[in-house]
């Protein structure tokens, strides 16, 4: 067994321990610890998915899902983690769409925790169907993306003072894996009175 394989198994074990800590933190109302353990667990998830992508063993488990339910569930998950108001816009969401729920959830969760870190007062998570694509977006009212992040859009894994850039890299990989009739998904980063992250998935 290689070091990478052992590391992957260890990540699973550590994630289980973090889940236990998160449950204990939630039970005693320790929001700071809850947020810290969730973020640590998600970082390990991204690392594991990155390993799978590098080994060409990252596969999609596509099925029909209700994107509005996903947005509401993710928004509920970060409410109460700070003073930031979390809004949802789901009125224009399609009833069902085909995608890998686990990977899409990871991408959006990462975007939402980044928004939570930089937002001034509110975050809006929305979902619409546009031009035969599902658009899931996370918009905060913070300072917006740095120029180097806008120029890169996740094509590489840059190391910065605030993180590794792995989340954006994986978002691009996950989006591209969603393909139908020659059309691939993608991500877009925009500065529009704050940072706007858009994940597009083909029909």
C-alpha positions as a LaTeX table, in Angstrom:
\begin{tabular}{lrrr}
\hline
Residue & $x$ (\AA) & $y$ (\AA) & $z$ (\AA) \\
\hline
Unk1 & 0.00 & 0.00 & 0.00 \\
Unk2 & 1.41 & 3.38 & $-1.02$ \\
Unk3 & 1.78 & 6.44 & 1.19 \\
Unk4 & $-1.02$ & 8.13 & $-0.78$ \\
Unk5 & $-3.38$ & 5.23 & $-0.10$ \\
Unk6 & $-2.56$ & 5.28 & 3.62 \\
Unk7 & $-3.05$ & 9.05 & 3.67 \\
Unk8 & $-6.47$ & 8.65 & 2.04 \\
Unk9 & $-7.54$ & 6.12 & 4.67 \\
Unk10 & $-6.21$ & 8.35 & 7.44 \\
Unk11 & $-8.23$ & 11.27 & 6.09 \\
Unk12 & $-11.39$ & 9.19 & 6.47 \\
Unk13 & $-10.49$ & 8.37 & 10.08 \\
Unk14 & $-9.73$ & 11.99 & 10.96 \\
Unk15 & $-12.97$ & 13.15 & 9.34 \\
Unk16 & $-14.89$ & 10.72 & 11.56 \\
Unk17 & $-13.15$ & 12.16 & 14.63 \\
Unk18 & $-13.96$ & 15.70 & 13.51 \\
Unk19 & $-17.62$ & 14.76 & 13.03 \\
Unk20 & $-17.69$ & 13.57 & 16.64 \\
Unk21 & $-16.10$ & 16.83 & 17.84 \\
Unk22 & $-18.56$ & 18.85 & 15.77 \\
Unk23 & $-21.48$ & 17.04 & 17.37 \\
Unk24 & $-20.13$ & 17.73 & 20.83 \\
Unk25 & $-19.53$ & 21.40 & 20.00 \\
Unk26 & $-23.07$ & 21.78 & 18.65 \\
Unk27 & $-24.54$ & 20.11 & 21.75 \\
Unk28 & $-22.88$ & 22.61 & 24.08 \\
Unk29 & $-23.51$ & 25.61 & 21.81 \\
Unk30 & $-19.85$ & 26.24 & 21.02 \\
Unk31 & $-20.33$ & 27.90 & 17.62 \\
Unk32 & $-16.65$ & 28.82 & 17.17 \\
Unk33 & $-15.52$ & 25.22 & 17.70 \\
Unk34 & $-18.33$ & 23.91 & 15.49 \\
Unk35 & $-17.31$ & 26.19 & 12.65 \\
Unk36 & $-13.63$ & 25.28 & 13.07 \\
Unk37 & $-14.25$ & 21.52 & 13.00 \\
Unk38 & $-16.56$ & 21.75 & 9.98 \\
Unk39 & $-14.02$ & 23.79 & 8.03 \\
Unk40 & $-11.24$ & 21.35 & 8.96 \\
Unk41 & $-13.36$ & 18.41 & 7.82 \\
Unk42 & $-14.15$ & 20.10 & 4.52 \\
Unk43 & $-10.46$ & 20.80 & 3.91 \\
Unk44 & $-9.75$ & 17.10 & 4.34 \\
Unk45 & $-12.59$ & 16.28 & 1.94 \\
Unk46 & $-11.09$ & 18.57 & $-0.68$ \\
Unk47 & $-7.68$ & 16.96 & $-0.18$ \\
Unk48 & $-9.16$ & 13.49 & $-0.68$ \\
Unk49 & $-11.01$ & 14.53 & $-3.83$ \\
Unk50 & $-7.85$ & 16.20 & $-5.15$ \\
Unk51 & $-5.99$ & 12.90 & $-4.64$ \\
Unk52 & $-8.68$ & 11.05 & $-6.58$ \\
Unk53 & $-8.57$ & 13.62 & $-9.40$ \\
Unk54 & $-4.79$ & 13.28 & $-9.67$ \\
Unk55 & $-5.06$ & 9.49 & $-9.75$ \\
Unk56 & $-7.85$ & 9.69 & $-12.38$ \\
Unk57 & $-10.21$ & 7.79 & $-10.10$ \\
Unk58 & $-12.63$ & 10.66 & $-9.44$ \\
Unk59 & $-15.95$ & 9.52 & $-10.89$ \\
Unk60 & $-19.37$ & 11.12 & $-10.86$ \\
Unk61 & $-22.39$ & 9.53 & $-9.21$ \\
Unk62 & $-25.03$ & 11.42 & $-11.19$ \\
Unk63 & $-28.68$ & 11.18 & $-10.23$ \\
Unk64 & $-31.79$ & 13.36 & $-10.19$ \\
Unk65 & $-31.84$ & 15.87 & $-7.34$ \\
Unk66 & $-33.85$ & 18.91 & $-6.28$ \\
Unk67 & $-31.39$ & 21.84 & $-6.43$ \\
Unk68 & $-33.65$ & 24.11 & $-4.39$ \\
Unk69 & $-33.52$ & 21.63 & $-1.51$ \\
Unk70 & $-29.73$ & 21.57 & $-1.71$ \\
Unk71 & $-29.52$ & 25.37 & $-1.53$ \\
Unk72 & $-31.88$ & 25.57 & 1.44 \\
Unk73 & $-30.03$ & 22.79 & 3.26 \\
Unk74 & $-26.62$ & 24.41 & 2.74 \\
Unk75 & $-27.92$ & 27.81 & 3.84 \\
Unk76 & $-29.36$ & 26.31 & 7.02 \\
Unk77 & $-26.01$ & 24.70 & 7.68 \\
Unk78 & $-24.14$ & 28.00 & 7.98 \\
Unk79 & $-26.85$ & 30.08 & 9.64 \\
Unk80 & $-25.90$ & 30.82 & 13.20 \\
Unk81 & $-22.16$ & 30.55 & 12.55 \\
Unk82 & $-21.80$ & 34.31 & 12.79 \\
Unk83 & $-23.69$ & 37.58 & 12.48 \\
Unk84 & $-24.03$ & 37.27 & 8.70 \\
Unk85 & $-27.54$ & 37.08 & 7.24 \\
Unk86 & $-27.93$ & 34.17 & 4.81 \\
Unk87 & $-30.57$ & 34.63 & 2.08 \\
Unk88 & $-31.80$ & 32.09 & $-0.46$ \\
Unk89 & $-33.34$ & 32.64 & $-3.89$ \\
Unk90 & $-34.94$ & 29.47 & $-5.18$ \\
Unk91 & $-38.11$ & 30.67 & $-6.93$ \\
Unk92 & $-36.66$ & 30.11 & $-10.41$ \\
Unk93 & $-35.09$ & 26.73 & $-9.63$ \\
Unk94 & $-35.99$ & 23.72 & $-11.79$ \\
Unk95 & $-37.74$ & 20.90 & $-9.98$ \\
Unk96 & $-35.01$ & 18.37 & $-10.75$ \\
Unk97 & $-31.54$ & 18.34 & $-12.27$ \\
Unk98 & $-28.97$ & 15.61 & $-12.81$ \\
Unk99 & $-25.66$ & 16.01 & $-11.01$ \\
Unk100 & $-23.37$ & 14.45 & $-8.41$ \\
Unk101 & $-24.91$ & 15.66 & $-5.16$ \\
Unk102 & $-21.84$ & 14.96 & $-2.99$ \\
Unk103 & $-19.37$ & 16.81 & $-5.21$ \\
Unk104 & $-21.68$ & 19.73 & $-5.96$ \\
Unk105 & $-22.41$ & 20.08 & $-2.25$ \\
Unk106 & $-18.66$ & 20.21 & $-1.56$ \\
Unk107 & $-18.13$ & 22.93 & $-4.15$ \\
Unk108 & $-20.99$ & 25.09 & $-2.87$ \\
Unk109 & $-20.11$ & 24.53 & 0.77 \\
Unk110 & $-16.58$ & 25.74 & 0.12 \\
Unk111 & $-17.89$ & 28.83 & $-1.68$ \\
Unk112 & $-20.31$ & 29.57 & 1.16 \\
Unk113 & $-17.67$ & 29.27 & 3.87 \\
Unk114 & $-15.41$ & 31.61 & 1.89 \\
Unk115 & $-18.32$ & 34.04 & 1.60 \\
Unk116 & $-18.96$ & 33.73 & 5.33 \\
Unk117 & $-15.34$ & 34.70 & 5.96 \\
Unk118 & $-15.40$ & 37.86 & 3.83 \\
Unk119 & $-19.03$ & 39.08 & 3.83 \\
Unk120 & $-19.80$ & 42.38 & 5.50 \\
Unk121 & $-23.40$ & 41.68 & 6.44 \\
Unk122 & $-25.08$ & 39.14 & 4.14 \\
Unk123 & $-24.74$ & 36.21 & 1.74 \\
Unk124 & $-27.22$ & 35.24 & $-0.97$ \\
Unk125 & $-27.32$ & 31.69 & $-2.29$ \\
Unk126 & $-29.43$ & 31.22 & $-5.41$ \\
Unk127 & $-30.31$ & 28.69 & $-8.09$ \\
Unk128 & $-31.86$ & 29.24 & $-11.53$ \\
Unk129 & $-32.14$ & 27.47 & $-14.87$ \\
Unk130 & $-30.61$ & 29.55 & $-17.66$ \\
Unk131 & $-29.76$ & 28.61 & $-21.25$ \\
Unk132 & $-30.06$ & 24.86 & $-20.62$ \\
Unk133 & $-27.74$ & 25.11 & $-17.63$ \\
Unk134 & $-28.28$ & 24.99 & $-13.91$ \\
Unk135 & $-26.70$ & 28.02 & $-12.24$ \\
Unk136 & $-25.91$ & 27.81 & $-8.54$ \\
Unk137 & $-24.40$ & 30.97 & $-7.12$ \\
Unk138 & $-23.03$ & 32.35 & $-3.88$ \\
Unk139 & $-22.86$ & 36.14 & $-3.56$ \\
Unk140 & $-21.46$ & 38.06 & $-0.61$ \\
Unk141 & $-21.23$ & 41.79 & 0.08 \\
Unk142 & $-17.56$ & 41.80 & 1.00 \\
Unk143 & $-14.52$ & 43.31 & $-0.78$ \\
Unk144 & $-14.64$ & 40.89 & $-3.73$ \\
Unk145 & $-12.03$ & 38.59 & $-5.25$ \\
Unk146 & $-8.38$ & 39.66 & $-5.55$ \\
Unk147 & $-7.19$ & 40.26 & $-9.12$ \\
Unk148 & $-4.94$ & 37.19 & $-9.11$ \\
Unk149 & $-7.87$ & 34.92 & $-8.20$ \\
Unk150 & $-10.05$ & 36.38 & $-10.96$ \\
Unk151 & $-7.24$ & 35.82 & $-13.44$ \\
Unk152 & $-6.73$ & 32.19 & $-12.42$ \\
Unk153 & $-10.31$ & 30.88 & $-11.85$ \\
Unk154 & $-9.09$ & 27.64 & $-10.38$ \\
Unk155 & $-6.98$ & 26.47 & $-13.30$ \\
Unk156 & $-4.04$ & 25.93 & $-10.95$ \\
Unk157 & $-3.59$ & 25.44 & $-7.23$ \\
Unk158 & $-1.95$ & 28.68 & $-6.08$ \\
Unk159 & $-0.77$ & 29.00 & $-2.51$ \\
Unk160 & $-1.85$ & 32.25 & $-0.87$ \\
Unk161 & $-1.80$ & 33.78 & 2.58 \\
Unk162 & $-5.47$ & 32.87 & 3.03 \\
Unk163 & $-5.41$ & 29.32 & 1.70 \\
Unk164 & $-4.19$ & 26.84 & $-0.90$ \\
Unk165 & $-6.62$ & 27.65 & $-3.70$ \\
Unk166 & $-7.56$ & 23.97 & $-3.75$ \\
Unk167 & $-11.27$ & 24.72 & $-3.42$ \\
Unk168 & $-11.42$ & 26.69 & $-6.68$ \\
Unk169 & $-9.28$ & 24.15 & $-8.48$ \\
Unk170 & $-11.61$ & 21.32 & $-7.46$ \\
Unk171 & $-14.68$ & 23.39 & $-8.29$ \\
Unk172 & $-13.38$ & 23.71 & $-11.85$ \\
Unk173 & $-12.62$ & 19.98 & $-12.03$ \\
Unk174 & $-16.03$ & 18.96 & $-10.65$ \\
Unk175 & $-17.85$ & 21.34 & $-12.97$ \\
Unk176 & $-15.96$ & 20.07 & $-16.03$ \\
Unk177 & $-16.74$ & 16.44 & $-15.20$ \\
Unk178 & $-20.45$ & 17.24 & $-15.55$ \\
Unk179 & $-20.93$ & 16.82 & $-19.29$ \\
Unk180 & $-23.89$ & 16.31 & $-21.61$ \\
Unk181 & $-24.01$ & 16.33 & $-25.40$ \\
Unk182 & $-20.52$ & 17.79 & $-25.59$ \\
Unk183 & $-21.25$ & 20.61 & $-23.14$ \\
Unk184 & $-19.24$ & 20.75 & $-19.92$ \\
Unk185 & $-19.98$ & 22.59 & $-16.72$ \\
Unk186 & $-17.83$ & 25.45 & $-15.50$ \\
Unk187 & $-17.37$ & 28.10 & $-12.86$ \\
Unk188 & $-17.25$ & 31.87 & $-13.05$ \\
Unk189 & $-15.94$ & 34.38 & $-10.54$ \\
Unk190 & $-17.23$ & 37.95 & $-10.69$ \\
Unk191 & $-16.83$ & 41.06 & $-8.58$ \\
Unk192 & $-20.30$ & 42.63 & $-8.35$ \\
Unk193 & $-20.65$ & 44.63 & $-5.13$ \\
Unk194 & $-18.87$ & 41.73 & $-3.49$ \\
Unk195 & $-17.68$ & 38.30 & $-4.60$ \\
Unk196 & $-20.02$ & 36.28 & $-6.84$ \\
Unk197 & $-19.26$ & 32.58 & $-7.37$ \\
Unk198 & $-21.24$ & 30.79 & $-10.10$ \\
Unk199 & $-21.32$ & 27.04 & $-10.75$ \\
Unk200 & $-22.89$ & 26.05 & $-14.07$ \\
Unk201 & $-23.97$ & 22.49 & $-14.86$ \\
Unk202 & $-25.31$ & 21.39 & $-18.26$ \\
Unk203 & $-28.72$ & 19.78 & $-18.64$ \\
\hline
\end{tabular}
